[in-house]
Amino acid sequence: MGVSSKRLVGWLRGPATGNSAMGVYGLVTAMVALFLTYSMVATVVVVVPLLSTTTIIVATIVVWVVMWAILDVLASRFLRETPT
């Protein structure tokens, strides 16, 4: 009862592999990453207490955009149909 890689990739293709979907996946990934590393991030940003919230928000946005770009490139290479 193995699943072939062609069938798995066929299942992954679809409307949930567009640019906006990758943005949502990137946002979820960034939020999970921030949640898992919050104590470390809070320890680092306490150096500048006046701007600590701004630093956390900017770090979250940077991680989100980077993850969005990485996921979009990976999806365009491996999941989306290539024109023939």
Distance bins in CASP14 RR format, pairs under 12 A and 6 or more apart:
PFRMAT RR
TARGET T0000
AUTHOR 0000-0000-0000
RMODE 2
METHOD distances of the structure
MODEL  1
1 7 0 0 0 0 0 1 0 0 0 0 0
2 8 0 0 0 0 1 0 0 0 0 0 0
3 9 0 0 0 0 0 1 0 0 0 0 0
3 10 0 0 0 0 0 1 0 0 0 0 0
3 11 0 0 0 0 1 0 0 0 0 0 0
3 12 0 0 0 0 0 1 0 0 0 0 0
4 10 0 0 0 0 1 0 0 0 0 0 0
4 11 0 0 0 0 0 1 0 0 0 0 0
5 11 0 0 0 0 0 1 0 0 0 0 0
5 12 0 0 0 0 0 1 0 0 0 0 0
5 78 0 0 0 0 0 1 0 0 0 0 0
6 12 0 0 0 0 0 1 0 0 0 0 0
6 13 0 0 0 0 0 1 0 0 0 0 0
7 13 0 0 0 0 0 1 0 0 0 0 0
8 78 0 0 0 0 0 1 0 0 0 0 0
8 79 0 0 0 0 0 1 0 0 0 0 0
9 17 0 0 0 0 0 1 0 0 0 0 0
9 75 0 0 0 0 0 1 0 0 0 0 0
9 77 0 0 0 0 0 1 0 0 0 0 0
9 78 1 0 0 1 0 0 0 0 0 0 0
9 79 1 0 0 1 0 0 0 0 0 0 0
9 80 0 0 0 0 0 1 0 0 0 0 0
9 81 0 0 0 0 0 1 0 0 0 0 0
9 82 0 0 0 0 0 1 0 0 0 0 0
10 16 0 0 0 0 0 1 0 0 0 0 0
10 17 0 0 0 0 0 1 0 0 0 0 0
10 78 0 0 0 0 0 1 0 0 0 0 0
10 79 0 0 0 0 1 0 0 0 0 0 0
10 80 0 0 0 0 0 1 0 0 0 0 0
10 81 0 0 0 0 1 0 0 0 0 0 0
11 17 0 0 0 0 0 1 0 0 0 0 0
11 79 0 0 0 0 0 1 0 0 0 0 0
12 18 0 0 0 0 0 1 0 0 0 0 0
12 21 0 0 0 0 0 1 0 0 0 0 0
12 25 0 0 0 0 0 1 0 0 0 0 0
12 74 0 0 0 0 0 1 0 0 0 0 0
12 75 0 0 0 0 1 0 0 0 0 0 0
12 78 0 0 0 0 1 0 0 0 0 0 0
12 79 1 0 1 0 0 0 0 0 0 0 0
12 80 0 0 0 0 1 0 0 0 0 0 0
12 81 0 0 0 0 0 1 0 0 0 0 0
13 21 0 0 0 0 0 1 0 0 0 0 0
13 75 0 0 0 0 1 0 0 0 0 0 0
13 76 0 0 0 0 0 1 0 0 0 0 0
13 78 0 0 0 0 1 0 0 0 0 0 0
13 79 1 0 1 0 0 0 0 0 0 0 0
13 80 1 0 0 1 0 0 0 0 0 0 0
13 81 1 0 0 1 0 0 0 0 0 0 0
13 82 0 0 0 0 0 1 0 0 0 0 0
14 21 0 0 0 0 1 0 0 0 0 0 0
14 75 0 0 0 0 0 1 0 0 0 0 0
14 79 0 0 0 0 1 0 0 0 0 0 0
14 80 0 0 0 0 1 0 0 0 0 0 0
14 81 0 0 0 0 1 0 0 0 0 0 0
15 21 1 0 0 1 0 0 0 0 0 0 0
15 79 0 0 0 0 0 1 0 0 0 0 0
15 80 0 0 0 0 0 1 0 0 0 0 0
16 22 0 0 0 0 1 0 0 0 0 0 0
16 23 0 0 0 0 0 1 0 0 0 0 0
16 24 0 0 0 0 1 0 0 0 0 0 0
16 25 0 0 0 0 1 0 0 0 0 0 0
16 71 0 0 0 0 0 1 0 0 0 0 0
16 75 0 0 0 0 1 0 0 0 0 0 0
16 79 0 0 0 0 1 0 0 0 0 0 0
16 80 0 0 0 0 0 1 0 0 0 0 0
17 23 0 0 0 0 0 1 0 0 0 0 0
17 24 0 0 0 0 0 1 0 0 0 0 0
17 25 0 0 0 0 1 0 0 0 0 0 0
17 71 0 0 0 0 1 0 0 0 0 0 0
17 72 0 0 0 0 1 0 0 0 0 0 0
17 74 0 0 0 0 1 0 0 0 0 0 0
17 75 1 0 1 0 0 0 0 0 0 0 0
17 76 0 0 0 0 1 0 0 0 0 0 0
17 77 0 0 0 0 0 1 0 0 0 0 0
17 78 0 0 0 0 1 0 0 0 0 0 0
17 79 1 0 1 0 0 0 0 0 0 0 0
17 80 1 0 1 0 0 0 0 0 0 0 0
17 81 0 0 0 0 1 0 0 0 0 0 0
18 24 0 0 0 0 1 0 0 0 0 0 0
18 25 0 0 0 0 1 0 0 0 0 0 0
18 68 0 0 0 0 0 1 0 0 0 0 0
18 71 0 0 0 0 1 0 0 0 0 0 0
18 72 1 0 0 1 0 0 0 0 0 0 0
18 74 0 0 0 0 0 1 0 0 0 0 0
18 75 1 0 0 1 0 0 0 0 0 0 0
18 76 0 0 0 0 1 0 0 0 0 0 0
18 79 0 0 0 0 1 0 0 0 0 0 0
18 80 1 0 0 1 0 0 0 0 0 0 0
18 81 0 0 0 0 0 1 0 0 0 0 0
19 25 0 0 0 0 0 1 0 0 0 0 0
19 26 0 0 0 0 0 1 0 0 0 0 0
19 68 0 0 0 0 1 0 0 0 0 0 0
19 69 0 0 0 0 0 1 0 0 0 0 0
19 71 0 0 0 0 1 0 0 0 0 0 0
19 72 1 0 1 0 0 0 0 0 0 0 0
19 73 0 0 0 0 0 1 0 0 0 0 0
19 75 0 0 0 0 1 0 0 0 0 0 0
19 76 0 0 0 0 1 0 0 0 0 0 0
19 80 0 0 0 0 0 1 0 0 0 0 0
20 26 0 0 0 0 0 1 0 0 0 0 0
20 27 0 0 0 0 0 1 0 0 0 0 0
20 68 0 0 0 0 1 0 0 0 0 0 0
20 71 0 0 0 0 0 1 0 0 0 0 0
20 72 0 0 0 0 1 0 0 0 0 0 0
20 75 0 0 0 0 0 1 0 0 0 0 0
21 27 0 0 0 0 0 1 0 0 0 0 0
21 28 0 0 0 0 0 1 0 0 0 0 0
21 68 0 0 0 0 0 1 0 0 0 0 0
21 71 0 0 0 0 1 0 0 0 0 0 0
21 72 0 0 0 0 1 0 0 0 0 0 0
21 75 0 0 0 0 1 0 0 0 0 0 0
21 79 0 0 0 0 0 1 0 0 0 0 0
21 80 0 0 0 0 0 1 0 0 0 0 0
22 28 0 0 0 0 0 1 0 0 0 0 0
22 29 0 0 0 0 0 1 0 0 0 0 0
22 64 0 0 0 0 0 1 0 0 0 0 0
22 65 0 0 0 0 0 1 0 0 0 0 0
22 67 0 0 0 0 1 0 0 0 0 0 0
22 68 1 0 1 0 0 0 0 0 0 0 0
22 69 0 0 0 0 1 0 0 0 0 0 0
22 70 0 0 0 0 1 0 0 0 0 0 0
22 71 1 0 1 0 0 0 0 0 0 0 0
22 72 1 0 1 0 0 0 0 0 0 0 0
22 73 0 0 0 0 1 0 0 0 0 0 0
22 74 0 0 0 0 1 0 0 0 0 0 0
22 75 1 0 1 0 0 0 0 0 0 0 0
22 76 0 0 0 0 1 0 0 0 0 0 0
22 79 0 0 0 0 1 0 0 0 0 0 0
22 80 0 0 0 0 0 1 0 0 0 0 0
23 29 0 0 0 0 1 0 0 0 0 0 0
23 30 0 0 0 0 1 0 0 0 0 0 0
23 31 0 0 0 0 0 1 0 0 0 0 0
23 64 1 0 0 1 0 0 0 0 0 0 0
23 65 0 0 0 0 1 0 0 0 0 0 0
23 66 0 0 0 0 0 1 0 0 0 0 0
23 67 1 0 0 1 0 0 0 0 0 0 0
23 68 1 0 1 0 0 0 0 0 0 0 0
23 69 0 0 0 0 1 0 0 0 0 0 0
23 70 0 0 0 0 0 1 0 0 0 0 0
23 71 1 0 0 1 0 0 0 0 0 0 0
23 72 1 0 0 1 0 0 0 0 0 0 0
23 75 0 0 0 0 0 1 0 0 0 0 0
24 30 0 0 0 0 0 1 0 0 0 0 0
24 31 0 0 0 0 0 1 0 0 0 0 0
24 64 0 0 0 0 0 1 0 0 0 0 0
24 67 0 0 0 0 0 1 0 0 0 0 0
24 68 0 0 0 0 1 0 0 0 0 0 0
24 71 0 0 0 0 1 0 0 0 0 0 0
24 72 0 0 0 0 0 1 0 0 0 0 0
25 31 0 0 0 0 0 1 0 0 0 0 0
25 32 0 0 0 0 0 1 0 0 0 0 0
25 64 0 0 0 0 0 1 0 0 0 0 0
25 67 1 0 0 1 0 0 0 0 0 0 0
25 68 1 0 0 1 0 0 0 0 0 0 0
25 69 0 0 0 0 0 1 0 0 0 0 0
25 70 0 0 0 0 0 1 0 0 0 0 0
25 71 1 0 1 0 0 0 0 0 0 0 0
25 72 0 0 0 0 1 0 0 0 0 0 0
25 74 0 0 0 0 0 1 0 0 0 0 0
25 75 0 0 0 0 1 0 0 0 0 0 0
25 79 0 0 0 0 0 1 0 0 0 0 0
26 32 0 0 0 0 1 0 0 0 0 0 0
26 33 0 0 0 0 1 0 0 0 0 0 0
26 34 0 0 0 0 0 1 0 0 0 0 0
26 60 0 0 0 0 0 1 0 0 0 0 0
26 61 0 0 0 0 0 1 0 0 0 0 0
26 62 0 0 0 0 0 1 0 0 0 0 0
26 63 0 0 0 0 1 0 0 0 0 0 0
26 64 1 0 1 0 0 0 0 0 0 0 0
26 65 0 0 0 0 1 0 0 0 0 0 0
26 66 0 0 0 0 1 0 0 0 0 0 0
26 67 1 0 1 0 0 0 0 0 0 0 0
26 68 1 0 1 0 0 0 0 0 0 0 0
26 69 0 0 0 0 1 0 0 0 0 0 0
26 70 0 0 0 0 1 0 0 0 0 0 0
26 71 1 0 1 0 0 0 0 0 0 0 0
26 72 0 0 0 0 1 0 0 0 0 0 0
26 74 0 0 0 0 0 1 0 0 0 0 0
26 75 0 0 0 0 0 1 0 0 0 0 0
27 33 0 0 0 0 0 1 0 0 0 0 0
27 34 0 0 0 0 0 1 0 0 0 0 0
27 60 0 0 0 0 1 0 0 0 0 0 0
27 61 0 0 0 0 1 0 0 0 0 0 0
27 63 0 0 0 0 1 0 0 0 0 0 0
27 64 1 0 1 0 0 0 0 0 0 0 0
27 65 0 0 0 0 1 0 0 0 0 0 0
27 66 0 0 0 0 0 1 0 0 0 0 0
27 67 1 0 0 1 0 0 0 0 0 0 0
27 68 1 0 0 1 0 0 0 0 0 0 0
27 71 0 0 0 0 0 1 0 0 0 0 0
28 34 0 0 0 0 0 1 0 0 0 0 0
28 35 0 0 0 0 0 1 0 0 0 0 0
28 60 0 0 0 0 0 1 0 0 0 0 0
28 63 0 0 0 0 0 1 0 0 0 0 0
28 64 0 0 0 0 1 0 0 0 0 0 0
28 67 0 0 0 0 1 0 0 0 0 0 0
28 68 0 0 0 0 0 1 0 0 0 0 0
28 71 0 0 0 0 0 1 0 0 0 0 0
29 35 0 0 0 0 0 1 0 0 0 0 0
29 36 0 0 0 0 0 1 0 0 0 0 0
29 60 0 0 0 0 0 1 0 0 0 0 0
29 63 1 0 0 1 0 0 0 0 0 0 0
29 64 1 0 0 1 0 0 0 0 0 0 0
29 65 0 0 0 0 0 1 0 0 0 0 0
29 66 0 0 0 0 1 0 0 0 0 0 0
29 67 1 0 1 0 0 0 0 0 0 0 0
29 68 0 0 0 0 1 0 0 0 0 0 0
29 69 0 0 0 0 0 1 0 0 0 0 0
29 70 0 0 0 0 1 0 0 0 0 0 0
29 71 1 0 0 1 0 0 0 0 0 0 0
30 36 0 0 0 0 0 1 0 0 0 0 0
30 37 0 0 0 0 0 1 0 0 0 0 0
30 41 0 0 0 0 0 1 0 0 0 0 0
30 56 0 0 0 0 0 1 0 0 0 0 0
30 57 0 0 0 0 0 1 0 0 0 0 0
30 58 0 0 0 0 0 1 0 0 0 0 0
30 59 0 0 0 0 1 0 0 0 0 0 0
30 60 1 0 1 0 0 0 0 0 0 0 0
30 61 0 0 0 0 1 0 0 0 0 0 0
30 62 0 0 0 0 1 0 0 0 0 0 0
30 63 1 0 1 0 0 0 0 0 0 0 0
30 64 1 1 0 0 0 0 0 0 0 0 0
30 65 0 0 0 0 1 0 0 0 0 0 0
30 66 0 0 0 0 1 0 0 0 0 0 0
30 67 1 0 1 0 0 0 0 0 0 0 0
30 68 0 0 0 0 1 0 0 0 0 0 0
30 69 0 0 0 0 0 1 0 0 0 0 0
30 70 0 0 0 0 0 1 0 0 0 0 0
30 71 0 0 0 0 0 1 0 0 0 0 0
31 37 0 0 0 0 0 1 0 0 0 0 0
31 38 0 0 0 0 0 1 0 0 0 0 0
31 56 0 0 0 0 0 1 0 0 0 0 0
31 59 0 0 0 0 0 1 0 0 0 0 0
31 60 1 0 0 1 0 0 0 0 0 0 0
31 61 0 0 0 0 0 1 0 0 0 0 0
31 63 0 0 0 0 1 0 0 0 0 0 0
31 64 0 0 0 0 1 0 0 0 0 0 0
31 67 0 0 0 0 0 1 0 0 0 0 0
32 38 0 0 0 0 0 1 0 0 0 0 0
32 60 0 0 0 0 0 1 0 0 0 0 0
32 63 0 0 0 0 0 1 0 0 0 0 0
32 64 0 0 0 0 0 1 0 0 0 0 0
32 67 0 0 0 0 0 1 0 0 0 0 0
33 40 0 0 0 0 0 1 0 0 0 0 0
33 41 0 0 0 0 1 0 0 0 0 0 0
33 59 0 0 0 0 1 0 0 0 0 0 0
33 60 0 0 0 0 1 0 0 0 0 0 0
33 62 0 0 0 0 0 1 0 0 0 0 0
33 63 1 0 1 0 0 0 0 0 0 0 0
33 64 0 0 0 0 1 0 0 0 0 0 0
33 66 0 0 0 0 0 1 0 0 0 0 0
33 67 1 0 0 1 0 0 0 0 0 0 0
34 40 0 0 0 0 0 1 0 0 0 0 0
34 41 1 0 0 1 0 0 0 0 0 0 0
34 42 0 0 0 0 0 1 0 0 0 0 0
34 45 0 0 0 0 0 1 0 0 0 0 0
34 55 0 0 0 0 0 1 0 0 0 0 0
34 56 1 0 0 1 0 0 0 0 0 0 0
34 57 0 0 0 0 1 0 0 0 0 0 0
34 58 0 0 0 0 0 1 0 0 0 0 0
34 59 1 0 0 1 0 0 0 0 0 0 0
34 60 1 0 1 0 0 0 0 0 0 0 0
34 61 0 0 0 0 0 1 0 0 0 0 0
34 62 0 0 0 0 0 1 0 0 0 0 0
34 63 1 0 0 1 0 0 0 0 0 0 0
34 64 0 0 0 0 1 0 0 0 0 0 0
34 67 0 0 0 0 0 1 0 0 0 0 0
35 41 0 0 0 0 0 1 0 0 0 0 0
35 42 0 0 0 0 0 1 0 0 0 0 0
35 56 0 0 0 0 0 1 0 0 0 0 0
35 60 0 0 0 0 0 1 0 0 0 0 0
35 63 0 0 0 0 0 1 0 0 0 0 0
36 63 0 0 0 0 0 1 0 0 0 0 0
37 43 0 0 0 0 0 1 0 0 0 0 0
37 44 0 0 0 0 1 0 0 0 0 0 0
37 45 0 0 0 0 0 1 0 0 0 0 0
37 56 0 0 0 0 0 1 0 0 0 0 0
37 59 0 0 0 0 1 0 0 0 0 0 0
37 60 0 0 0 0 0 1 0 0 0 0 0
37 63 0 0 0 0 1 0 0 0 0 0 0
38 44 0 0 0 0 0 1 0 0 0 0 0
38 45 0 0 0 0 0 1 0 0 0 0 0
38 52 0 0 0 0 0 1 0 0 0 0 0
38 56 0 0 0 0 1 0 0 0 0 0 0
38 59 0 0 0 0 0 1 0 0 0 0 0
38 60 0 0 0 0 0 1 0 0 0 0 0
39 45 0 0 0 0 0 1 0 0 0 0 0
39 46 0 0 0 0 0 1 0 0 0 0 0
39 56 0 0 0 0 0 1 0 0 0 0 0
40 46 0 0 0 0 0 1 0 0 0 0 0
40 56 0 0 0 0 0 1 0 0 0 0 0
40 59 0 0 0 0 0 1 0 0 0 0 0
41 47 0 0 0 0 0 1 0 0 0 0 0
41 52 0 0 0 0 1 0 0 0 0 0 0
41 53 0 0 0 0 0 1 0 0 0 0 0
41 55 0 0 0 0 1 0 0 0 0 0 0
41 56 1 0 0 1 0 0 0 0 0 0 0
41 57 0 0 0 0 0 1 0 0 0 0 0
41 58 0 0 0 0 0 1 0 0 0 0 0
41 59 1 0 0 1 0 0 0 0 0 0 0
41 60 0 0 0 0 1 0 0 0 0 0 0
41 62 0 0 0 0 0 1 0 0 0 0 0
41 63 0 0 0 0 0 1 0 0 0 0 0
42 49 0 0 0 0 0 1 0 0 0 0 0
42 52 1 0 0 1 0 0 0 0 0 0 0
42 53 0 0 0 0 0 1 0 0 0 0 0
42 55 0 0 0 0 1 0 0 0 0 0 0
42 56 1 0 0 1 0 0 0 0 0 0 0
42 59 0 0 0 0 0 1 0 0 0 0 0
43 52 0 0 0 0 0 1 0 0 0 0 0
43 55 0 0 0 0 0 1 0 0 0 0 0
43 56 0 0 0 0 0 1 0 0 0 0 0
44 52 0 0 0 0 1 0 0 0 0 0 0
44 55 0 0 0 0 1 0 0 0 0 0 0
44 56 0 0 0 0 1 0 0 0 0 0 0
44 59 0 0 0 0 1 0 0 0 0 0 0
45 51 1 0 0 1 0 0 0 0 0 0 0
45 52 1 0 1 0 0 0 0 0 0 0 0
45 53 0 0 0 0 1 0 0 0 0 0 0
45 54 0 0 0 0 1 0 0 0 0 0 0
45 55 1 0 1 0 0 0 0 0 0 0 0
45 56 1 0 1 0 0 0 0 0 0 0 0
45 57 0 0 0 0 0 1 0 0 0 0 0
45 58 0 0 0 0 1 0 0 0 0 0 0
45 59 1 0 0 1 0 0 0 0 0 0 0
45 60 0 0 0 0 0 1 0 0 0 0 0
46 52 1 0 0 1 0 0 0 0 0 0 0
46 53 0 0 0 0 0 1 0 0 0 0 0
46 55 0 0 0 0 1 0 0 0 0 0 0
46 56 0 0 0 0 0 1 0 0 0 0 0
47 55 0 0 0 0 1 0 0 0 0 0 0
48 54 0 0 0 0 1 0 0 0 0 0 0
48 55 1 0 0 1 0 0 0 0 0 0 0
48 56 0 0 0 0 0 1 0 0 0 0 0
48 58 0 0 0 0 0 1 0 0 0 0 0
49 55 0 0 0 0 0 1 0 0 0 0 0
51 57 0 0 0 0 0 1 0 0 0 0 0
51 58 0 0 0 0 1 0 0 0 0 0 0
51 59 0 0 0 0 0 1 0 0 0 0 0
52 58 0 0 0 0 0 1 0 0 0 0 0
52 59 0 0 0 0 0 1 0 0 0 0 0
53 59 0 0 0 0 0 1 0 0 0 0 0
53 60 0 0 0 0 0 1 0 0 0 0 0
54 60 0 0 0 0 0 1 0 0 0 0 0
54 61 0 0 0 0 0 1 0 0 0 0 0
55 61 0 0 0 0 0 1 0 0 0 0 0
55 62 0 0 0 0 0 1 0 0 0 0 0
56 62 0 0 0 0 0 1 0 0 0 0 0
56 63 0 0 0 0 0 1 0 0 0 0 0
57 63 0 0 0 0 0 1 0 0 0 0 0
57 64 0 0 0 0 0 1 0 0 0 0 0
58 64 0 0 0 0 0 1 0 0 0 0 0
58 65 0 0 0 0 0 1 0 0 0 0 0
59 65 0 0 0 0 0 1 0 0 0 0 0
59 66 0 0 0 0 0 1 0 0 0 0 0
60 66 0 0 0 0 0 1 0 0 0 0 0
60 67 0 0 0 0 0 1 0 0 0 0 0
61 67 0 0 0 0 0 1 0 0 0 0 0
61 68 0 0 0 0 0 1 0 0 0 0 0
62 68 0 0 0 0 0 1 0 0 0 0 0
62 69 0 0 0 0 0 1 0 0 0 0 0
63 69 0 0 0 0 0 1 0 0 0 0 0
63 70 0 0 0 0 0 1 0 0 0 0 0
64 70 0 0 0 0 0 1 0 0 0 0 0
64 71 0 0 0 0 0 1 0 0 0 0 0
65 71 0 0 0 0 0 1 0 0 0 0 0
65 72 0 0 0 0 0 1 0 0 0 0 0
66 72 0 0 0 0 0 1 0 0 0 0 0
66 73 0 0 0 0 0 1 0 0 0 0 0
67 73 0 0 0 0 0 1 0 0 0 0 0
67 74 0 0 0 0 0 1 0 0 0 0 0
67 75 0 0 0 0 0 1 0 0 0 0 0
68 74 0 0 0 0 0 1 0 0 0 0 0
68 75 0 0 0 0 0 1 0 0 0 0 0
69 75 0 0 0 0 0 1 0 0 0 0 0
69 76 0 0 0 0 0 1 0 0 0 0 0
70 76 0 0 0 0 0 1 0 0 0 0 0
70 77 0 0 0 0 0 1 0 0 0 0 0
71 77 0 0 0 0 0 1 0 0 0 0 0
71 78 0 0 0 0 0 1 0 0 0 0 0
71 79 0 0 0 0 1 0 0 0 0 0 0
71 80 0 0 0 0 0 1 0 0 0 0 0
72 78 0 0 0 0 0 1 0 0 0 0 0
72 79 0 0 0 0 0 1 0 0 0 0 0
72 80 0 0 0 0 1 0 0 0 0 0 0
73 79 0 0 0 0 0 1 0 0 0 0 0
73 80 0 0 0 0 0 1 0 0 0 0 0
74 80 0 0 0 0 0 1 0 0 0 0 0
75 81 0 0 0 0 0 1 0 0 0 0 0
76 82 0 0 0 0 1 0 0 0 0 0 0
76 83 0 0 0 0 0 1 0 0 0 0 0
END
